[in-house]
């Protein structure tokens, strides 16, 4: 009897606890690193893309990590030891991120972190179908999504919107602790099924052999090949949105980027509420049609986002860190700022350094203080102190400049609050499709793979995902910088929605080309191959 069939509900829950910490980090990393790298090092979007793409590249090469886990075997498992190593190395390094003063040292540390996260994640992905039977994969993946959803919710709503705003280093400490705790829980409480006599092989020779065999085998697996292509387009669309949405909110809509975490939190709330029902439905309905509906829902949500989030606001598109831009915006509101000393809008850092927003880092620029006063990222007390620091304690312009910034802030906030409410609805709608896709695609994937090479093909799947995200972020960073420089107002940061709609539509159309996707009670590709040999 297949021991997987005896898996209990609590075992499926413990199996997926690791996903809480993994997803919490990736969510925070995607949302905050563009803002963090902009404010701390003043990098352009293309350079930010290149740094973030290190993580996407690690996902791309995770094929080799999957093969390595396939060929590994230790006394207490072949997947869990690798998961543990990944967690024990990456967690302490996450703690160091906010304290690294040099961009090249940060790149080196982030490279190791990204690598070790995948070193833990890929064996985990392969472990799930090895301990859960096909008829329960939908339910198991529902818990996978729930823990991922809770991790994302904590990351966006708590760590990003609250902790990061108050104390940036503490936010990274919380992430590191969550990641390590989740890893230890799954590793210590989940049992693996191992062959009685493990084979000793040369891992690197075997990995090369597996790659060559996969190249030959893939054309014979059209179901998997078409599904992988659909997945590539899926992440080409989503990757840029997930990374640049916070910058879109802060630098285009002019809402503090930390509030973007609350908007993205809607995605997580929808996912948590719908993950289990969607997983159960996925075990009963036609999975191919269900995923198509999910992709099309995301397409409609991103299309609505392009036209509705931002462009309808008077404030959108203005650079609140630039004197000229603020003067133009004041004219839109018929507000007279002539009494304010606008020389305060300077890209210089304070000397000595000054922590205007009291977030634990003293790397603020003078123009940032003005921008934060205008968009409400700092309260009036911190704003006044910041203005005093910028203009000098004895300046007669302090009071009129402060009053002008506060008055403009009230006008700006009234406008952006409307956009914020609209964003909740649009992103919430797209989140329904995201939940369907994440839960059901995860259930479909192992049914299209040869069971004896699950780690290899799970690694290949992660590589395709990583390639999609890598190209997505790179394209977005390049196009955003180019269109901002050319003052093409229809694009700029709005490009992330435009790119998403095109790629999600292609992903849905390619999905229709997949010849066969097993439903819960249908034979898997491995089952069909076994029957054909008899």
Backbone torsions as a table, in degrees:
resi	resn	phi	psi	omega
1	UNK	NA	139.1	179.4
2	UNK	-66.9	116.7	-178.0
3	UNK	-63.1	-19.0	-179.8
4	UNK	-64.5	-29.7	-176.5
5	UNK	-66.8	-17.2	-179.1
6	UNK	-89.2	3.9	-176.8
7	UNK	-62.6	136.9	-177.7
8	UNK	-98.5	165.5	-178.5
9	UNK	-60.1	-44.9	-178.0
10	UNK	-65.5	-28.8	178.5
11	UNK	-70.5	-38.4	176.9
12	UNK	-66.0	-32.3	178.0
13	UNK	-68.6	-50.4	-179.6
14	UNK	-62.8	-33.4	179.2
15	UNK	-57.5	-34.2	-171.7
16	UNK	-101.2	3.0	-179.2
17	UNK	-60.4	-34.8	-179.3
18	UNK	-57.3	-29.3	-176.8
19	UNK	-66.5	-23.5	177.6
20	UNK	-57.7	-53.2	-177.6
21	UNK	-70.8	-39.0	-179.8
22	UNK	-61.3	-49.8	-177.0
23	UNK	-70.5	-34.8	177.7
24	UNK	-58.6	-43.8	179.6
25	UNK	-66.1	-50.1	-176.4
26	UNK	-62.0	-37.5	179.0
27	UNK	-64.9	-47.8	179.7
28	UNK	-64.1	-43.7	-179.1
29	UNK	-59.4	-46.7	-179.5
30	UNK	-66.5	-36.2	-176.0
31	UNK	-80.9	-38.5	-169.8
32	UNK	-99.8	-28.9	-175.0
33	UNK	-60.1	-37.5	175.7
34	UNK	-60.1	-40.3	178.2
35	UNK	-71.2	-43.3	-178.5
36	UNK	-61.4	-45.7	-178.5
37	UNK	-71.0	-29.3	178.0
38	UNK	-70.8	-49.2	-175.7
39	UNK	-74.7	-37.8	-175.5
40	UNK	-80.5	-40.2	-174.3
41	UNK	-119.1	-5.5	178.2
42	UNK	64.8	34.9	-176.5
43	UNK	-80.5	150.2	174.3
44	UNK	-76.7	168.8	-176.8
45	UNK	-64.3	-35.0	-178.6
46	UNK	-68.2	-37.6	177.3
47	UNK	-71.4	-35.8	174.7
48	UNK	-61.6	-42.4	178.7
49	UNK	-60.4	-42.5	-178.4
50	UNK	-63.9	-38.8	179.4
51	UNK	-70.2	-46.8	179.0
52	UNK	-63.9	-31.1	-179.7
53	UNK	-68.8	-13.5	172.9
54	UNK	-59.5	-43.4	177.9
55	UNK	-64.3	-39.6	179.8
56	UNK	-68.0	-34.9	177.4
57	UNK	-65.2	-37.9	177.6
58	UNK	-64.0	-35.9	174.3
59	UNK	-65.2	-38.9	-179.4
60	UNK	-61.4	-40.5	-178.1
61	UNK	-88.3	8.5	-178.3
62	UNK	-68.5	-10.3	171.8
63	UNK	-52.0	-44.0	-177.4
64	UNK	-70.9	-31.3	175.9
65	UNK	-68.1	-36.4	177.1
66	UNK	-64.5	-44.2	178.5
67	UNK	-64.5	-40.8	179.7
68	UNK	-60.1	-41.6	179.6
69	UNK	-69.8	-31.6	175.4
70	UNK	-61.2	-38.3	-173.4
71	UNK	-92.9	-5.4	-179.4
72	UNK	-87.2	150.5	173.2
73	UNK	-159.6	124.0	-179.9
74	UNK	-125.5	172.9	-173.8
75	UNK	-61.3	-27.0	-178.5
76	UNK	-119.8	25.5	172.2
77	UNK	136.8	167.2	175.8
78	UNK	-111.5	-19.4	177.7
79	UNK	-98.2	-44.5	-171.8
80	UNK	-62.6	-39.9	178.0
81	UNK	-59.4	-38.5	-180.0
82	UNK	-69.4	-37.9	176.4
83	UNK	-60.6	-41.5	-178.8
84	UNK	-66.2	-45.0	179.4
85	UNK	-59.3	-45.3	179.9
86	UNK	-58.7	-43.1	-179.1
87	UNK	-69.5	-41.2	-176.9
88	UNK	-67.5	-28.3	179.8
89	UNK	-88.3	-43.3	-174.9
90	UNK	-71.9	-37.7	-175.5
91	UNK	-58.4	-49.9	179.7
92	UNK	-62.9	-32.1	-179.1
93	UNK	-71.6	-31.3	177.2
94	UNK	-60.5	-35.8	179.4
95	UNK	-60.7	-31.0	-174.8
96	UNK	-78.5	-20.0	-170.0
97	UNK	-49.5	-53.5	-175.6
98	UNK	-69.3	-11.4	-176.4
99	UNK	-100.1	2.1	-178.0
100	UNK	-87.0	118.6	-174.1
101	UNK	-85.9	-17.9	-173.0
102	UNK	-110.3	133.6	-175.3
103	UNK	-63.9	-37.1	-178.5
104	UNK	-71.6	-35.2	175.3
105	UNK	-67.0	-39.1	177.0
106	UNK	-61.1	-42.9	178.8
107	UNK	-59.8	-43.0	-179.7
108	UNK	-63.4	-45.8	-179.7
109	UNK	-65.6	-42.8	179.7
110	UNK	-63.6	-34.5	178.4
111	UNK	-61.7	-45.3	178.7
112	UNK	-64.7	-42.9	179.7
113	UNK	-60.2	-50.3	-179.4
114	UNK	-59.3	-41.7	-179.9
115	UNK	-63.2	-47.0	-176.1
116	UNK	-71.1	-29.4	174.6
117	UNK	-63.0	-43.1	177.9
118	UNK	-71.8	-31.7	177.0
119	UNK	-59.9	-30.4	177.4
120	UNK	-88.3	-38.6	-170.8
121	UNK	-71.9	-45.3	-174.9
122	UNK	-62.7	-46.0	174.4
123	UNK	-59.1	-34.7	177.3
124	UNK	-63.8	-45.1	179.4
125	UNK	-59.5	-38.5	179.3
126	UNK	-73.9	-28.2	-178.4
127	UNK	-68.1	-36.8	-174.7
128	UNK	-55.4	-56.8	-179.8
129	UNK	-69.4	-13.1	177.7
130	UNK	-80.4	-18.9	179.7
131	UNK	-117.2	-3.7	-179.9
132	UNK	-124.6	128.2	179.0
133	UNK	-72.5	161.1	-176.7
134	UNK	-55.4	-41.0	-175.3
135	UNK	-69.1	-10.8	178.5
136	UNK	-116.6	5.8	-177.0
137	UNK	-65.4	-35.5	178.6
138	UNK	-61.0	-44.0	179.2
139	UNK	-67.2	-44.2	179.5
140	UNK	-61.9	-41.8	-179.8
141	UNK	-72.2	-19.9	173.1
142	UNK	-65.9	-43.2	177.0
143	UNK	-67.6	-35.2	173.8
144	UNK	-55.8	-46.4	-179.4
145	UNK	-71.2	-35.8	179.6
146	UNK	-62.9	-48.3	179.2
147	UNK	-65.5	-39.0	175.3
148	UNK	-63.9	-39.4	178.8
149	UNK	-65.1	-44.2	178.5
150	UNK	-64.4	-40.5	177.6
151	UNK	-61.3	-42.4	178.7
152	UNK	-67.4	-41.6	179.5
153	UNK	-60.9	-47.1	177.7
154	UNK	-61.3	-40.9	-179.1
155	UNK	-63.5	-47.9	-176.1
156	UNK	-77.0	-53.2	-170.0
157	UNK	-81.5	-35.4	-177.7
158	UNK	-97.1	-59.2	-173.7
159	UNK	-68.9	-47.6	-177.2
160	UNK	-76.2	-51.8	-172.3
161	UNK	-77.4	-24.5	-176.6
162	UNK	-116.2	-63.3	-173.4
163	UNK	-63.4	-48.6	-177.7
164	UNK	-61.6	-37.3	179.3
165	UNK	-65.7	-36.6	-177.8
166	UNK	-82.3	-45.6	-175.7
167	UNK	-152.5	104.5	-174.3
168	UNK	-61.1	-48.3	178.9
169	UNK	-57.4	-39.7	-179.8
170	UNK	-60.2	-35.0	179.3
171	UNK	-60.0	-42.0	179.4
172	UNK	-69.8	-34.2	177.5
173	UNK	-63.9	-42.9	-179.8
174	UNK	-62.5	-42.4	179.1
175	UNK	-62.4	-45.4	-178.8
176	UNK	-61.5	-43.7	-179.8
177	UNK	-65.2	-40.2	179.5
178	UNK	-64.3	-43.6	-179.9
179	UNK	-62.5	-46.4	-178.0
180	UNK	-68.0	-41.8	-179.5
181	UNK	-63.9	-42.3	178.4
182	UNK	-64.2	-41.8	178.8
183	UNK	-62.4	-47.0	-178.5
184	UNK	-63.1	-38.8	-179.3
185	UNK	-61.8	-50.1	-179.0
186	UNK	-66.6	-45.1	-177.3
187	UNK	-61.9	-40.4	-174.2
188	UNK	-82.2	-24.8	-172.4
189	UNK	-112.2	3.6	179.1
190	UNK	-111.5	137.3	-178.6
191	UNK	-101.5	138.6	175.1
192	UNK	-102.3	153.3	176.0
193	UNK	-103.4	115.8	-174.9
194	UNK	-113.1	147.2	173.7
195	UNK	-64.4	151.7	-175.5
196	UNK	-65.7	-37.0	-178.2
197	UNK	-120.9	94.4	-179.5
198	UNK	-64.1	143.5	179.2
199	UNK	-91.8	136.7	176.0
200	UNK	-96.3	121.2	-177.1
201	UNK	-134.9	160.6	170.7
202	UNK	-77.2	107.5	-171.9
203	UNK	-58.3	-45.8	-174.0
204	UNK	-69.9	-37.0	175.6
205	UNK	-66.5	-41.4	179.3
206	UNK	-66.4	-36.9	178.8
207	UNK	-64.4	-43.0	178.2
208	UNK	-62.7	-41.1	178.1
209	UNK	-62.8	-41.4	179.9
210	UNK	-63.7	-39.8	179.7
211	UNK	-63.7	-46.1	179.9
212	UNK	-63.9	-38.2	177.6
213	UNK	-66.5	-37.3	-179.9
214	UNK	-66.0	-40.2	178.5
215	UNK	-60.0	-39.5	178.4
216	UNK	-73.8	-36.1	-172.7
217	UNK	-79.2	-32.9	-174.5
218	UNK	-56.0	-44.3	178.1
219	UNK	-59.9	-22.1	178.5
220	UNK	-86.9	-1.5	178.3
221	UNK	-120.6	68.6	-176.1
222	UNK	-61.6	-31.5	178.9
223	UNK	-60.1	-48.2	-178.8
224	UNK	-68.6	-40.1	-177.3
225	UNK	-63.0	-46.8	179.4
226	UNK	-67.2	-37.9	179.4
227	UNK	-65.0	-39.7	178.2
228	UNK	-65.0	-38.7	178.9
229	UNK	-65.2	-41.2	176.2
230	UNK	-61.1	-41.2	178.8
231	UNK	-64.5	-35.7	178.3
232	UNK	-61.3	-48.4	178.8
233	UNK	-65.2	-35.1	179.7
234	UNK	-57.8	-47.0	-178.0
235	UNK	-81.7	-23.1	171.0
236	UNK	-61.5	-32.2	178.8
237	UNK	-81.7	-43.5	-173.1
238	UNK	-82.8	-31.0	-173.6
239	UNK	-55.2	-49.1	-178.1
240	UNK	-65.7	-39.8	-179.5
241	UNK	-61.8	-46.3	-176.7
242	UNK	-65.9	-31.1	-178.3
243	UNK	-84.9	-41.9	-171.2
244	UNK	-101.9	4.2	179.6
245	UNK	-63.5	-40.1	-179.4
246	UNK	-65.3	-37.7	177.3
247	UNK	-71.1	-35.6	174.4
248	UNK	-58.5	-44.7	-179.0
249	UNK	-65.8	-44.3	-175.0
250	UNK	-79.4	-41.5	-171.8
251	UNK	-101.3	-11.7	175.5
252	UNK	-110.5	-52.6	-179.0
253	UNK	-78.6	-23.4	-179.2
254	UNK	67.2	40.6	168.1
255	UNK	-107.8	138.0	178.3
256	UNK	-49.2	133.5	-176.1
257	UNK	-58.3	-28.8	178.7
258	UNK	-64.3	-27.4	177.3
259	UNK	-71.7	-20.5	175.7
260	UNK	-61.4	-29.3	177.2
261	UNK	-61.4	-35.2	178.7
262	UNK	-69.1	-40.3	177.8
263	UNK	-63.2	-48.4	179.2
264	UNK	-65.5	-23.8	176.1
265	UNK	-61.9	-25.4	176.1
266	UNK	-60.8	-38.1	178.3
267	UNK	-58.4	-42.7	-176.4
268	UNK	-71.2	-42.1	179.0
269	UNK	-60.6	-44.0	177.1
270	UNK	-61.5	-42.6	-179.2
271	UNK	-63.1	-43.5	-179.3
272	UNK	-64.5	-42.3	-178.2
273	UNK	-69.5	-34.6	-173.0
274	UNK	-101.9	-13.7	-172.2
275	UNK	-57.7	-50.1	-178.4
276	UNK	-66.7	-47.8	175.8
277	UNK	-58.3	-41.0	178.7
278	UNK	-64.6	-42.0	178.1
279	UNK	-61.3	-42.2	178.9
280	UNK	-67.4	-40.4	176.9
281	UNK	-65.4	-35.5	178.9
282	UNK	-64.3	-23.7	176.2
283	UNK	-85.2	-3.9	-178.3
284	UNK	-119.0	-31.8	-174.2
285	UNK	-97.5	176.5	174.9
286	UNK	-72.0	112.8	-172.9
287	UNK	-67.1	-35.1	-179.1
288	UNK	-64.6	-47.5	180.0
289	UNK	-67.0	-35.7	-179.4
290	UNK	-63.5	-45.5	179.6
291	UNK	-67.3	-38.9	178.3
292	UNK	-58.5	-44.7	178.3
293	UNK	-61.4	-37.9	178.7
294	UNK	-64.6	-45.7	179.8
295	UNK	-63.7	-39.7	-179.1
296	UNK	-68.8	-32.9	176.3
297	UNK	-65.3	-42.4	176.9
298	UNK	-62.3	-43.0	178.0
299	UNK	-54.8	-48.3	-179.5
300	UNK	-65.1	-38.1	179.6
301	UNK	-65.0	-44.4	179.1
302	UNK	-67.9	-36.0	177.1
303	UNK	-63.0	-43.6	176.9
304	UNK	-64.0	-38.2	179.8
305	UNK	-62.1	-39.1	179.9
306	UNK	-60.4	-41.7	-175.4
307	UNK	-89.1	-25.5	-170.4
308	UNK	-107.5	-33.5	-176.0
309	UNK	-88.2	106.2	176.5
310	UNK	106.9	-60.1	-172.9
311	UNK	-58.8	-24.1	-178.8
312	UNK	-83.5	-3.5	-177.2
313	UNK	-96.6	141.9	176.9
314	UNK	-67.6	-24.0	-173.4
315	UNK	-87.2	-22.5	-172.3
316	UNK	-61.3	138.8	175.1
317	UNK	90.1	-9.4	178.9
318	UNK	-86.6	137.3	177.9
319	UNK	-89.6	103.0	-175.3
320	UNK	-74.4	-0.8	175.9
321	UNK	-98.3	2.5	-178.6
322	UNK	-116.6	132.3	-178.1
323	UNK	-56.8	-49.2	-175.7
324	UNK	-60.8	-41.1	-178.4
325	UNK	-66.7	-40.3	-179.7
326	UNK	-67.9	-38.2	177.6
327	UNK	-62.0	-43.0	178.1
328	UNK	-62.6	-42.7	179.8
329	UNK	-64.6	-38.5	178.6
330	UNK	-61.5	-37.1	178.3
331	UNK	-66.4	-34.2	177.3
332	UNK	-59.5	-37.2	-179.7
333	UNK	-93.4	3.7	-177.7
334	UNK	56.3	39.7	-179.3
335	UNK	-106.1	132.5	-178.2
336	UNK	-89.5	113.6	179.4
337	UNK	-106.8	17.2	-174.9
338	UNK	-64.1	-23.3	-179.5
339	UNK	-80.1	-14.4	-177.3
340	UNK	-84.0	147.5	176.4
341	UNK	-91.4	98.5	-174.9
342	UNK	-84.1	4.0	173.5
343	UNK	-68.3	-10.3	179.0
344	UNK	-65.7	-18.7	-179.4
345	UNK	-80.2	88.3	-177.7
346	UNK	-132.3	142.7	179.3
347	UNK	-82.3	4.6	-179.4
348	UNK	-73.1	147.7	172.0
349	UNK	-84.1	156.2	178.0
350	UNK	-68.7	141.0	174.6
351	UNK	-129.6	111.5	-1.2
352	UNK	-67.9	164.8	-177.4
353	UNK	-57.9	148.9	-174.8
354	UNK	-139.9	132.9	179.3
355	UNK	-98.0	86.4	-173.4
356	UNK	-66.3	-37.9	-176.5
357	UNK	-98.3	6.6	175.7
358	UNK	53.0	48.8	-178.1
359	UNK	-105.6	9.1	177.8
360	UNK	93.9	-4.3	178.6
361	UNK	-125.8	134.2	-176.4
362	UNK	-108.0	50.9	-177.2
363	UNK	-116.3	25.7	-175.3
364	UNK	-73.6	148.2	175.4
365	UNK	-102.9	157.6	-177.9
366	UNK	-61.8	-42.9	-179.7
367	UNK	-65.3	-31.4	178.1
368	UNK	-62.3	-39.8	179.7
369	UNK	-61.0	-43.9	178.7
370	UNK	-62.8	-42.7	-179.6
371	UNK	-64.6	-42.0	179.9
372	UNK	-65.7	-34.8	175.7
373	UNK	-63.4	-40.2	-176.2
374	UNK	-74.1	-41.1	-176.5
375	UNK	-91.9	-2.6	175.7
376	UNK	86.7	14.5	-179.4
377	UNK	-70.6	-22.8	173.8
378	UNK	-125.3	150.5	-178.9
379	UNK	-75.6	174.2	-174.6
380	UNK	-64.0	-33.8	-179.9
381	UNK	-64.3	-47.7	178.6
382	UNK	-67.9	-34.0	179.0
383	UNK	-62.2	-47.0	-178.1
384	UNK	-64.1	-41.8	178.7
385	UNK	-63.9	-37.8	177.8
386	UNK	-65.6	-42.1	178.2
387	UNK	-62.9	-40.5	177.3
388	UNK	-60.6	-41.0	180.0
389	UNK	-66.8	-39.1	-177.3
390	UNK	-69.8	-46.6	-173.5
391	UNK	-89.8	-16.7	-176.8
392	UNK	98.8	138.2	-171.3
393	UNK	-57.2	-32.6	-175.9
394	UNK	-92.9	5.0	-175.2
395	UNK	-70.1	137.9	177.8
396	UNK	-78.4	-9.2	-178.0
397	UNK	-88.0	-4.0	-175.2
398	UNK	-59.4	-52.8	-174.4
399	UNK	-66.1	-50.1	178.7
400	UNK	-64.1	-35.1	178.4
401	UNK	-67.7	-44.6	177.9
402	UNK	-61.0	-45.5	-179.6
403	UNK	-62.3	-39.7	179.0
404	UNK	-65.0	-41.9	179.3
405	UNK	-65.0	-41.2	179.9
406	UNK	-65.7	-42.0	179.4
407	UNK	-63.7	-43.9	178.3
408	UNK	-65.8	-35.9	178.6
409	UNK	-59.7	-40.3	179.4
410	UNK	-63.4	-41.1	178.4
411	UNK	-66.8	-42.9	-178.7
412	UNK	-66.9	-45.7	-177.8
413	UNK	-63.4	-39.3	177.9
414	UNK	-59.3	-38.4	-179.9
415	UNK	-74.0	-46.3	-174.8
416	UNK	-72.3	-25.1	176.4
417	UNK	-62.7	-34.3	176.7
418	UNK	-65.1	-42.0	179.1
419	UNK	-64.8	-39.1	-179.5
420	UNK	-60.6	-43.9	179.2
421	UNK	-65.2	-39.4	178.1
422	UNK	-64.8	-39.2	179.7
423	UNK	-63.5	-37.8	177.2
424	UNK	-56.1	-46.8	-178.0
425	UNK	-66.7	-46.0	-177.3
426	UNK	-65.5	-48.9	-178.7
427	UNK	-68.5	-34.5	176.7
428	UNK	-62.0	-39.5	177.6
429	UNK	-64.7	-46.4	178.7
430	UNK	-62.6	-30.0	-178.5
431	UNK	-64.4	-27.5	176.8
432	UNK	-62.2	-46.4	178.2
433	UNK	-65.9	-38.9	178.2
434	UNK	-60.7	-42.3	-179.6
435	UNK	-63.0	-44.8	178.6
436	UNK	-58.5	-47.9	-176.3
437	UNK	-66.0	-46.8	-177.1
438	UNK	-62.1	-43.8	-176.5
439	UNK	-72.6	-48.9	-172.5
440	UNK	-78.5	-36.4	177.0
441	UNK	-63.0	-36.7	177.6
442	UNK	-66.3	-32.1	178.1
443	UNK	-76.4	-33.5	-179.2
444	UNK	-71.2	-43.6	-169.1
445	UNK	-48.8	-54.6	-177.3
446	UNK	-66.6	-20.3	179.7
447	UNK	-74.3	-14.7	-179.6
448	UNK	-100.9	2.7	-175.6
449	UNK	-111.3	145.9	171.9
450	UNK	-61.5	126.8	-173.9
451	UNK	-63.0	-31.2	-177.1
452	UNK	-78.5	-4.4	178.7
453	UNK	-129.9	36.5	-174.8
454	UNK	-60.6	-43.2	179.6
455	UNK	-63.4	-42.1	179.4
456	UNK	-58.6	-50.8	-175.2
457	UNK	-77.7	-27.6	172.0
458	UNK	-66.0	-39.0	175.7
459	UNK	-64.1	-39.4	177.6
460	UNK	-63.9	-41.9	176.9
461	UNK	-59.8	-45.7	178.3
462	UNK	-62.8	-35.0	178.7
463	UNK	-66.1	-41.5	177.4
464	UNK	-64.1	-43.7	176.9
465	UNK	-59.8	-46.9	179.7
466	UNK	-62.3	-39.7	178.1
467	UNK	-62.7	-43.4	178.4
468	UNK	-60.8	-46.3	179.8
469	UNK	-66.6	-41.6	179.9
470	UNK	-57.1	-52.7	-179.3
471	UNK	-67.0	-37.5	-178.8
472	UNK	-60.7	-49.9	-178.7
473	UNK	-67.2	-40.1	-179.6
474	UNK	-64.1	-46.7	179.1
475	UNK	-61.6	-45.0	-177.8
476	UNK	-62.6	-46.0	-179.8
477	UNK	-60.2	-42.2	-179.9
478	UNK	-66.5	-48.1	-177.6
479	UNK	-67.0	-40.5	179.5
480	UNK	-61.0	-47.6	179.5
481	UNK	-62.2	-43.5	-178.0
482	UNK	-65.6	-45.7	-176.7
483	UNK	-73.8	-29.9	174.3
484	UNK	-67.4	-42.5	179.3
485	UNK	-64.1	-36.9	-179.4
486	UNK	-84.5	-1.9	-179.4
487	UNK	57.0	42.6	175.5
488	UNK	-88.3	93.7	-169.7
489	UNK	-68.5	-19.6	178.8
490	UNK	-73.0	-13.5	-179.3
491	UNK	-120.5	-110.0	-174.1
492	UNK	60.4	-133.6	-179.8
493	UNK	-69.0	-17.9	176.8
494	UNK	-69.7	-12.8	179.5
495	UNK	-55.8	-31.7	-176.3
496	UNK	-60.7	-33.5	177.2
497	UNK	-74.4	-41.5	-179.4
498	UNK	-61.8	-47.5	178.2
499	UNK	-61.6	-40.1	-178.8
500	UNK	-64.0	-42.5	-178.3
501	UNK	-64.2	-44.0	-179.4
502	UNK	-61.3	-49.6	-174.5
503	UNK	-71.8	-35.2	178.2
504	UNK	-68.6	-35.0	176.4
505	UNK	-65.5	-42.5	177.4
506	UNK	-63.5	-40.2	179.2
507	UNK	-61.0	-42.2	-180.0
508	UNK	-65.9	-40.1	-179.2
509	UNK	-69.2	-40.2	178.4
510	UNK	-65.9	-36.0	178.3
511	UNK	-55.8	-36.7	-179.7
512	UNK	-65.2	-19.8	179.6
513	UNK	-82.2	-10.8	179.7
514	UNK	-65.5	120.0	-173.8
515	UNK	-62.7	-38.0	-173.9
516	UNK	-151.7	123.4	173.7
517	UNK	-122.9	113.5	-177.7
518	UNK	-64.4	136.8	168.4
519	UNK	-83.4	-179.7	-172.1
520	UNK	-56.6	-37.8	-175.7
521	UNK	-102.1	6.9	179.0
522	UNK	-88.8	155.2	177.1
523	UNK	-67.7	142.1	177.3
524	UNK	-76.9	175.1	177.3
525	UNK	-61.0	-38.7	177.2
526	UNK	-64.5	-42.8	178.3
527	UNK	-59.7	-44.3	-179.9
528	UNK	-64.7	-38.6	179.2
529	UNK	-65.2	-38.9	178.7
530	UNK	-65.4	-40.5	179.9
531	UNK	-66.2	-37.2	-178.7
532	UNK	-68.9	-23.0	180.0
533	UNK	-82.4	-18.8	-178.0
534	UNK	-77.4	NA	NA
